[in-house]
């Protein structure tokens, strides 16, 4: 339960941290902050019947995805999360900058906060832009690690203290 709570808390934190950003969408008249989702993008409400790329309507976004965790008994419980970032820009030369700016905002916000719910940032944050982009959509990925409180099992050595 702690790992799902961390994901929910991180989604809330990122929505707040990114709410002031204004990034392009498919509609040239609309700019908006990235929407943060847990796990995956939601299903399309109106799938395209003419083969149009309805995926573009989701941009900009951040997806918080659980990768795994390592619980070293009596030491630490480290959870690894992947953040997938997607932005939309018709600027073929500099469209990648929007994705990088979102990742920078996330990195700086996490660095300032350090603690999300019951989890604390381990200090390890990885960032990368995808080499290939289906322009005008741009993507990046971040990996973030958190320490979660450990579960103490009944009958363990710690029960004697």
N, C-alpha and C positions, 0 to 999 in steps of 0.2 A: 504493500500500500504506500510506503514512503516514496517509491519511485514514481508512481502515478500522481501522487500529490505534488512532487517536485515538478513534473511536467505541467500540471495545471497551474501551479504558482509561477513557473517560468513564462507560460503563455500570457498570463495576466501582467507580469512584469514587463515583458517585451511590448505588449500592446500599449502600455503606458509610456515606455521609453521611446517608442517610435511614433507616437500620435501626432507630433508636430511636423513630421516630415511630409513633404508634398512631392509625389513622384507621378510621372505620366502613366496614363492608362491607355487602353485601345481607343477610347473616345478622346479625341484631341482637346475637347473642352473640359475634361475632368482630370484633376490631379488629386491623389489621395495618399494617405499613409498606408504602409504595408499592413495587411491583415495577417494576424498570427493564428495559426492552426496547430492542433496537436495531431500527430500521426501522419495524416494525409490531407490533401485538398478535398473539400466536400464534393459529392457528386453534382454533376451539372443539372440545373433545374430545367433548362430548355435546350436539349441537345440539338445541334445543327442538323438540319435536313438537307442542306445544300452543300455539305462538305466544308463549311467554313470552320476555321480554327477557333472554337469557342473557348479553348484553354486560355487564350489571350485575355479574356474578360476577368480572369482571376488575379491578374497582375496589378500591383506589386503584392508579394506575399512572403511570409516566413513560415516554415513548417518546423515544428519541434518534434523530433523523432528519437525514440529510445533505441540505443544501439546495444547496450548490455551493461553489466556491472560485475565487479570483482569484490567479493567479500572475504577479506583475509581475517579469519577468526581472531578476535582480541586485538586487532590492529586498526583496520579501516575498511570501510565499504565505499568503493569508488564507482560512481555511475557515469557512463559516457553517453552524451546526447549529441545528435547531429542536428544542425540547423541548416535547412535548405532555403536559399534565398532566391527569389525570382523577381525580376523587374522587366519593364517594357519600355523600349526607347527606339525610335526610328533613326537615331543618330548612329550610323554605322561605325564612326570613328571613336566616339566617346560614350556609347551606350553602357559599356561595362562599368563606368564610373558610378552609376546609380547603385548597382549591386555592391560595389566596394564601399560606398558611403553608408549603406544600410549595415554592412558588416562592421564597419568602423564604429558606428553609433552603438551597436550591440556590444562590441568589445569594451568600449569606454564605459557604457552604462553598467555592465557586469563588473568591471574593475572598480568602479565607485561603490557599488552595492556590496559585493563580496558574499552576501548571504541571501539565499532565496528560500523562504520558509524555514524548514529545519536543515537545509543543505548549505554547505559552504563551498565556494569555488576553490578548486585545488590550485588555481593559478595557471593551469594549462588550457590555452585557447588556440586552436589551429584554424587557419583561414585559407581558402583557395578559390580562385575563379576557374570555371570550366574552360578548357581549351577551345572546344567547339560550341558555338551558340547558334540555335535556330533563329537568327535575326528576324524580327526586332526584339526577341526575348533574350534576356541575359540571366545567367545563373551563377551562383556561388554556393559554397558549402563551408560550414564551420563545425568544428568538434569542440565540445566543452565538457570538462569533467568536474563533478561535484562529489564531495564527501557527504555521505548520509550517516545518520546515527546507526549504530549496529544493533542487530537483534541479538539478545542474549537468550540462549536456549535453556530450558529447564534442565536441571541436572548437570549444568556446565560447571567448570572450575570456578567461575565467578559467583555462583550461588553460595559458595562457602564463605564469602566475604561479607 
